[in-house]
Amino acid sequence: MFRPSIIALLLPFAVAVHAEVIHIDNAELARLSASGAAVIDIRTAPEWKETGVIAGSKLLTFFDEKGQSDPTHWLLQLKSLTKPGQPVILICRSGNRSRTVAQFMWQQAGYKTVYNVTSGINVWSREGRPVVPSNSPQVTCAAGKGC
């Protein structure tokens, strides 16, 4: 028979089994996005304007132009854009920032399924996949200010 103290020690391991960061390519991004998964573009406003964005993606800057961030505020903004328990897809320019943010979401913020687009919007565009111009109403963080 298990004692309550042993169960309490094992519980974090049981939760960790069901939580993970999944690294995906653009084909998987297209499939998941079409099925309704939330796509969160964590780049800055100038980057969105430069390359365009994936249609339907939510624009939520994590790191500002100086590399600064406010993870607590960003998570509050994210929760207003996604449903609890909903898988979240993160994209940035090349996959580096989104990988860092995905790890943060999984390890410290309790998100169970976080997808990281490993090649970012640069390769998405090079593959000829569609982008749309970023529109100010979609931008949820002020330009030049991290969330």
MDAnalysis code that builds the backbone (N, CA, C; Angstrom):
import MDAnalysis as mda
import numpy as np

u = mda.Universe.empty(441, n_residues=147, atom_resindex=np.repeat(np.arange(147), 3), trajectory=True)
u.add_TopologyAttr("name", ["N", "CA", "C"] * 147)
u.add_TopologyAttr("resid", np.arange(1, 148))
u.add_TopologyAttr("resname", ["MET", "PHE", "ARG", "PRO", "SER", "ILE", "ILE", "ALA", "LEU", "LEU", "LEU", "PRO", "PHE", "ALA", "VAL", "ALA", "VAL", "HIS", "ALA", "GLU", "VAL", "ILE", "HIS", "ILE", "ASP", "ASN", "ALA", "GLU", "LEU", "ALA", "ARG", "LEU", "SER", "ALA", "SER", "GLY", "ALA", "ALA", "VAL", "ILE", "ASP", "ILE", "ARG", "THR", "ALA", "PRO", "GLU", "TRP", "LYS", "GLU", "THR", "GLY", "VAL", "ILE", "ALA", "GLY", "SER", "LYS", "LEU", "LEU", "THR", "PHE", "PHE", "ASP", "GLU", "LYS", "GLY", "GLN", "SER", "ASP", "PRO", "THR", "HIS", "TRP", "LEU", "LEU", "GLN", "LEU", "LYS", "SER", "LEU", "THR", "LYS", "PRO", "GLY", "GLN", "PRO", "VAL", "ILE", "LEU", "ILE", "CYS", "ARG", "SER", "GLY", "ASN", "ARG", "SER", "ARG", "THR", "VAL", "ALA", "GLN", "PHE", "MET", "TRP", "GLN", "GLN", "ALA", "GLY", "TYR", "LYS", "THR", "VAL", "TYR", "ASN", "VAL", "THR", "SER", "GLY", "ILE", "ASN", "VAL", "TRP", "SER", "ARG", "GLU", "GLY", "ARG", "PRO", "VAL", "VAL", "PRO", "SER", "ASN", "SER", "PRO", "GLN", "VAL", "THR", "CYS", "ALA", "ALA", "GLY", "LYS", "GLY", "CYS"])
u.atoms.positions = np.array([
    [0.828, -1.172, 0.000],
    [0.000, 0.000, 0.000],
    [0.880, 1.246, 0.000],
    [0.490, 2.235, -0.855],
    [1.252, 3.475, -0.937],
    [0.872, 4.411, 0.192],
    [1.860, 5.067, 0.693],
    [1.609, 6.095, 1.688],
    [1.381, 7.425, 0.954],
    [0.588, 8.317, 1.532],
    [0.337, 9.609, 0.895],
    [1.612, 10.362, 0.547],
    [2.640, 10.264, 1.382],
    [3.873, 11.003, 1.108],
    [4.567, 10.489, -0.150],
    [4.488, 9.208, -0.416],
    [5.089, 8.646, -1.626],
    [4.306, 9.088, -2.846],
    [3.013, 9.102, -2.766],
    [2.183, 9.560, -3.882],
    [2.495, 11.017, -4.185],
    [2.636, 11.832, -3.161],
    [2.954, 13.246, -3.362],
    [4.297, 13.407, -4.076],
    [5.249, 12.535, -3.767],
    [6.540, 12.602, -4.437],
    [6.467, 12.171, -5.897],
    [5.597, 11.242, -6.208],
    [5.495, 10.727, -7.571],
    [4.606, 11.583, -8.472],
    [3.731, 12.378, -7.905],
    [2.793, 13.173, -8.690],
    [3.475, 14.075, -9.717],
    [4.529, 14.806, -9.397],
    [5.162, 15.648, -10.422],
    [5.647, 14.853, -11.632],
    [6.086, 13.613, -11.418],
    [6.545, 12.790, -12.525],
    [5.378, 12.360, -13.407],
    [4.248, 12.087, -12.812],
    [3.061, 11.708, -13.584],
    [2.589, 12.870, -14.441],
    [2.620, 14.091, -13.909],
    [2.217, 15.264, -14.671],
    [3.195, 15.507, -15.814],
    [4.485, 15.352, -15.558],
    [5.498, 15.600, -16.578],
    [5.354, 14.665, -17.765],
    [4.854, 13.465, -17.554],
    [4.691, 12.506, -18.645],
    [3.695, 13.036, -19.677],
    [2.713, 13.809, -19.243],
    [1.675, 14.290, -20.135],
    [1.945, 15.681, -20.675],
    [3.057, 16.286, -20.337],
    [3.398, 17.622, -20.801],
    [4.679, 17.552, -21.614],
    [4.695, 18.329, -22.717],
    [5.907, 18.307, -23.526],
    [5.929, 19.427, -24.534],
    [7.125, 19.718, -25.022],
    [7.315, 20.595, -26.163],
    [7.542, 19.687, -27.354],
    [6.791, 19.938, -28.404],
    [6.904, 19.138, -29.618],
    [7.433, 20.035, -30.723],
    [8.553, 19.658, -31.293],
    [9.167, 20.438, -32.369],
    [8.575, 19.957, -33.696],
    [8.063, 20.927, -34.477],
    [7.375, 20.583, -35.725],
    [7.944, 21.353, -36.911],
    [7.691, 20.800, -38.099],
    [8.072, 21.478, -39.328],
    [6.864, 22.233, -39.890],
    [7.048, 22.857, -41.040],
    [5.982, 23.679, -41.610],
    [4.786, 22.870, -42.085],
    [4.996, 21.668, -42.560],
    [3.868, 20.830, -42.986],
    [2.968, 20.518, -41.787],
    [3.580, 20.216, -40.656],
    [2.805, 19.936, -39.442],
    [2.140, 21.210, -38.927],
    [2.820, 22.341, -39.027],
    [2.218, 23.620, -38.654],
    [0.949, 23.860, -39.468],
    [1.018, 23.653, -40.774],
    [-0.151, 23.861, -41.632],
    [-1.290, 22.928, -41.232],
    [-0.970, 21.675, -40.953],
    [-2.001, 20.708, -40.577],
    [-2.643, 21.071, -39.237],
    [-1.826, 21.367, -38.243],
    [-2.351, 21.704, -36.916],
    [-3.144, 23.011, -36.938],
    [-2.644, 23.983, -37.672],
    [-3.346, 25.259, -37.778],
    [-4.711, 25.071, -38.428],
    [-4.767, 24.270, -39.469],
    [-6.037, 24.000, -40.152],
    [-7.015, 23.278, -39.239],
    [-6.502, 22.534, -38.257],
    [-7.383, 21.808, -37.340],
    [-7.820, 22.670, -36.150],
    [-7.370, 23.926, -36.115],
    [-7.829, 24.843, -35.076],
    [-6.866, 25.122, -33.945],
    [-5.665, 24.590, -33.990],
    [-4.689, 24.891, -32.937],
    [-4.296, 26.365, -33.020],
    [-4.096, 26.997, -31.885],
    [-3.726, 28.414, -31.846],
    [-2.275, 28.595, -32.267],
    [-2.048, 29.498, -33.233],
    [-0.702, 29.852, -33.668],
    [-0.375, 31.210, -33.060],
    [0.676, 31.253, -32.255],
    [1.095, 32.481, -31.591],
    [2.438, 32.910, -32.184],
    [2.442, 34.066, -32.837],
    [3.655, 34.621, -33.438],
    [4.281, 35.549, -32.401],
    [5.444, 35.169, -31.879],
    [6.043, 35.894, -30.760],
    [7.052, 36.957, -31.205],
    [7.140, 37.215, -32.502],
    [8.096, 38.202, -33.005],
    [7.656, 39.621, -32.639],
    [8.441, 40.593, -33.059],
    [8.136, 42.005, -32.808],
    [7.325, 42.583, -33.964],
    [6.682, 43.725, -33.700],
    [5.872, 44.389, -34.729],
    [6.667, 44.690, -36.006],
    [7.909, 45.188, -35.928],
    [8.661, 45.415, -37.167],
    [8.886, 44.112, -37.964],
    [9.071, 43.006, -37.271],
    [9.242, 41.724, -37.967],
    [7.950, 41.303, -38.654],
    [6.815, 41.517, -37.990],
    [5.535, 41.169, -38.598],
    [5.322, 41.970, -39.868],
    [5.659, 43.262, -39.803],
    [5.485, 44.136, -40.967],
    [6.425, 43.749, -42.096],
    [7.638, 43.332, -41.756],
    [8.647, 42.984, -42.760],
    [8.259, 41.749, -43.571],
    [7.782, 40.717, -42.901],
    [7.550, 39.440, -43.585],
    [6.082, 39.082, -43.768],
    [5.198, 39.758, -43.046],
    [3.814, 39.315, -42.984],
    [3.698, 38.232, -41.928],
    [2.474, 37.747, -41.750],
    [2.204, 36.741, -40.727],
    [1.336, 35.631, -41.310],
    [1.270, 34.531, -40.624],
    [0.398, 33.432, -41.036],
    [-1.037, 33.842, -40.735],
    [-1.911, 33.676, -41.713],
    [-3.317, 34.057, -41.540],
    [-3.897, 33.372, -40.306],
    [-4.586, 34.140, -39.496],
    [-5.219, 33.598, -38.300],
    [-4.330, 33.512, -37.083],
    [-3.037, 33.788, -37.253],
    [-2.150, 33.712, -36.091],
    [-2.413, 34.886, -35.165],
    [-2.090, 34.687, -33.902],
    [-2.212, 35.724, -32.879],
    [-0.829, 36.318, -32.680],
    [-0.759, 37.630, -32.666],
    [0.518, 38.322, -32.573],
    [0.752, 38.765, -31.140],
    [1.759, 38.167, -30.530],
    [2.023, 38.429, -29.123],
    [3.532, 38.410, -28.870],
    [4.139, 39.577, -28.929],
    [5.588, 39.709, -28.751],
    [6.015, 39.196, -27.384],
    [7.036, 38.344, -27.368],
    [7.591, 37.897, -26.086],
    [8.818, 38.730, -25.730],
    [9.806, 38.796, -26.632],
    [11.015, 39.595, -26.430],
    [10.896, 40.856, -27.267],
    [11.165, 42.030, -26.670],
    [11.131, 43.255, -27.455],
    [12.423, 43.368, -28.272],
    [12.581, 44.496, -28.973],
    [13.751, 44.692, -29.840],
    [15.070, 44.669, -29.069],
    [15.007, 44.915, -27.760],
    [16.217, 44.896, -26.932],
    [16.418, 43.556, -26.243],
    [15.549, 42.589, -26.516],
    [15.675, 41.278, -25.896],
    [15.044, 41.180, -24.520],
    [14.330, 42.223, -24.107],
    [13.684, 42.234, -22.799],
    [12.319, 41.567, -22.881],
    [11.858, 41.010, -21.762],
    [10.543, 40.375, -21.730],
    [9.924, 40.519, -20.351],
    [8.617, 40.338, -20.330],
    [7.866, 40.321, -19.081],
    [6.990, 39.066, -19.134],
    [7.546, 37.914, -18.774],
    [6.819, 36.647, -18.904],
    [5.467, 36.616, -18.196],
    [5.361, 37.246, -17.043],
    [4.094, 37.231, -16.309],
    [3.008, 37.945, -17.103],
    [3.315, 39.128, -17.597],
    [2.342, 39.883, -18.399],
    [2.032, 39.141, -19.700],
    [3.055, 38.557, -20.309],
    [2.866, 37.823, -21.562],
    [1.910, 36.648, -21.360],
    [2.078, 35.923, -20.269],
    [1.179, 34.795, -19.988],
    [-0.261, 35.257, -19.787],
    [-0.453, 36.385, -19.141],
    [-1.809, 36.921, -18.987],
    [-2.421, 37.221, -20.348],
    [-1.640, 37.819, -21.240],
    [-2.113, 38.105, -22.591],
    [-2.412, 36.808, -23.341],
    [-1.537, 35.833, -23.196],
    [-1.725, 34.546, -23.872],
    [-3.016, 33.883, -23.436],
    [-3.295, 33.919, -22.153],
    [-4.507, 33.278, -21.635],
    [-5.769, 33.927, -22.185],
    [-5.682, 35.180, -22.603],
    [-6.840, 35.825, -23.218],
    [-6.999, 35.413, -24.682],
    [-5.962, 34.798, -25.249],
    [-5.992, 34.398, -26.661],
    [-6.247, 32.915, -26.872],
    [-6.032, 32.120, -25.851],
    [-6.164, 30.667, -25.986],
    [-7.123, 30.125, -24.934],
    [-7.647, 28.948, -25.224],
    [-8.528, 28.274, -24.274],
    [-7.687, 27.398, -23.350],
    [-8.124, 27.217, -22.102],
    [-7.371, 26.340, -21.195],
    [-7.233, 24.933, -21.790],
    [-6.050, 24.405, -21.740],
    [-5.809, 23.057, -22.235],
    [-5.624, 22.965, -23.743],
    [-5.812, 24.080, -24.454],
    [-5.674, 24.077, -25.913],
    [-4.194, 23.980, -26.292],
    [-3.863, 23.135, -27.263],
    [-2.483, 23.111, -27.748],
    [-2.111, 24.480, -28.327],
    [-0.878, 24.892, -28.125],
    [-0.401, 26.181, -28.598],
    [0.807, 25.957, -29.503],
    [0.803, 26.620, -30.656],
    [1.923, 26.570, -31.597],
    [2.639, 27.908, -31.525],
    [3.945, 27.892, -31.304],
    [4.739, 29.111, -31.257],
    [5.610, 29.216, -32.493],
    [5.661, 30.435, -33.053],
    [6.522, 30.670, -34.207],
    [7.245, 31.997, -34.015],
    [8.480, 32.040, -34.499],
    [9.261, 33.272, -34.505],
    [9.956, 33.347, -35.867],
    [11.051, 34.045, -35.965],
    [11.745, 34.185, -37.243],
    [12.436, 32.880, -37.659],
    [13.165, 32.256, -36.722],
    [13.975, 31.099, -37.108],
    [13.772, 29.869, -36.233],
    [12.975, 29.975, -35.175],
    [12.743, 28.847, -34.286],
    [13.504, 28.914, -32.981],
    [14.413, 29.871, -32.843],
    [15.201, 29.960, -31.610],
    [14.423, 30.572, -30.454],
    [13.818, 31.734, -30.667],
    [13.047, 32.356, -29.594],
    [11.839, 31.506, -29.232],
    [11.174, 30.957, -30.235],
    [9.988, 30.142, -29.945],
    [10.356, 28.889, -29.158],
    [11.532, 28.329, -29.396],
    [11.978, 27.167, -28.618],
    [12.149, 27.549, -27.147],
    [12.763, 28.701, -26.897],
    [12.960, 29.180, -25.527],
    [11.629, 29.418, -24.829],
    [10.696, 30.072, -25.529],
    [9.392, 30.376, -24.937],
    [8.590, 29.091, -24.728],
    [8.691, 28.145, -25.662],
    [7.990, 26.864, -25.512],
    [8.468, 26.136, -24.265],
    [9.773, 26.120, -24.044],
    [10.320, 25.473, -22.841],
    [9.787, 26.161, -21.584],
    [9.754, 27.484, -21.598],
    [9.220, 28.238, -20.466],
    [7.760, 27.866, -20.218],
    [6.957, 27.839, -21.254],
    [5.530, 27.519, -21.108],
    [5.325, 26.130, -20.543],
    [6.127, 25.194, -20.998],
    [5.993, 23.805, -20.567],
    [6.518, 23.612, -19.149],
    [7.707, 24.114, -18.869],
    [8.350, 23.848, -17.580],
    [7.835, 24.726, -16.448],
    [7.501, 25.984, -16.728],
    [7.184, 26.909, -15.645],
    [5.750, 27.424, -15.654],
    [5.072, 27.337, -16.788],
    [3.729, 27.915, -16.859],
    [2.630, 26.865, -16.920],
    [3.002, 25.594, -16.950],
    [2.014, 24.537, -16.858],
    [1.257, 24.173, -18.122],
    [1.714, 24.645, -19.277],
    [1.055, 24.262, -20.521],
    [1.421, 22.821, -20.858],
    [0.427, 22.035, -21.238],
    [0.644, 20.606, -21.467],
    [1.162, 20.281, -22.864],
    [0.662, 20.966, -23.886],
    [1.118, 20.690, -25.244],
    [1.496, 21.991, -25.920],
    [2.794, 22.152, -26.142],
    [3.322, 23.339, -26.800],
    [4.119, 22.878, -28.004],
    [3.772, 23.432, -29.165],
    [4.482, 23.119, -30.402],
    [5.427, 24.259, -30.730],
    [6.644, 23.919, -31.132],
    [7.630, 24.895, -31.568],
    [7.899, 24.656, -33.048],
    [7.703, 25.692, -33.859],
    [8.005, 25.602, -35.290],
    [9.507, 25.802, -35.434],
    [10.216, 24.723, -35.758],
    [11.676, 24.734, -35.714],
    [12.325, 25.631, -36.763],
    [11.670, 25.873, -37.877],
    [12.294, 26.665, -38.941],
    [11.774, 28.096, -38.999],
    [10.749, 28.419, -38.265],
    [10.236, 29.775, -38.200],
    [9.597, 30.280, -39.481],
    [9.230, 31.552, -39.443],
    [8.535, 32.182, -40.567],
    [9.450, 32.333, -41.780],
    [10.767, 32.412, -41.568],
    [11.677, 32.555, -42.706],
    [11.532, 31.397, -43.687],
    [11.567, 30.188, -43.190],
    [11.462, 29.028, -44.072],
    [10.024, 28.878, -44.580],
    [9.051, 29.192, -43.737],
    [7.648, 29.172, -44.170],
    [7.496, 30.014, -45.445],
    [8.046, 31.214, -45.416],
    [7.969, 32.116, -46.579],
    [8.777, 31.594, -47.757],
    [9.991, 31.097, -47.498],
    [10.827, 30.563, -48.585],
    [10.163, 29.394, -49.288],
    [9.355, 28.629, -48.554],
    [8.636, 27.509, -49.154],
    [7.425, 27.971, -49.968],
    [7.177, 29.275, -49.979],
    [6.051, 29.807, -50.738],
    [4.712, 29.650, -50.043],
    [4.740, 29.401, -48.762],
    [3.490, 29.270, -48.002],
    [2.897, 30.655, -47.779],
    [1.580, 30.737, -47.634],
    [0.934, 32.054, -47.596],
    [1.157, 32.836, -46.304],
    [1.317, 34.133, -46.480],
    [1.351, 35.076, -45.372],
    [0.423, 36.229, -45.726],
    [-0.011, 36.934, -44.724],
    [-0.854, 38.114, -44.914],
    [-0.171, 39.279, -44.208],
    [-0.486, 40.506, -44.625],
    [0.092, 41.652, -43.911],
    [-0.395, 41.673, -42.472],
    [0.472, 42.125, -41.573],
    [0.024, 42.249, -40.180],
    [-0.859, 43.484, -40.080],
    [-1.916, 43.368, -39.327],
    [-2.843, 44.475, -39.110],
    [-2.735, 44.925, -37.676],
    [-2.740, 46.211, -37.455],
    [-2.613, 46.750, -36.101],
    [-3.605, 46.150, -35.115],
    [-4.889, 45.912, -35.493],
    [-5.815, 45.358, -34.505],
    [-5.401, 43.992, -33.964],
    [-4.621, 43.230, -34.742],
    [-4.183, 41.920, -34.257],
    [-3.081, 42.042, -33.214],
    [-2.303, 43.112, -33.262],
    [-1.160, 43.262, -32.386],
    [-1.646, 43.499, -30.973],
    [-1.251, 42.632, -30.068],
    [-1.750, 42.720, -28.691],
    [-0.746, 43.357, -27.742],
    [0.436, 43.693, -28.236],
    [1.434, 44.368, -27.411],
    [1.870, 45.636, -28.139],
    [2.125, 46.683, -27.418],
    [2.556, 47.927, -28.027],
    [3.903, 47.749, -28.690],
    [4.072, 48.371, -29.850],
    [5.347, 48.294, -30.567],
    [6.470, 48.814, -29.674],
    [7.583, 48.119, -29.673],
    [8.723, 48.520, -28.882],
    [8.630, 48.154, -27.411],
    [7.549, 47.506, -27.014],
    [7.400, 47.116, -25.607],
    [7.108, 45.629, -25.540],
    [7.896, 44.877, -24.795],
    [7.621, 43.457, -24.612],
    [6.423, 43.263, -23.714],
    [5.761, 42.150, -23.897],
    [4.584, 41.877, -23.071],
    [4.960, 41.403, -21.692],
])
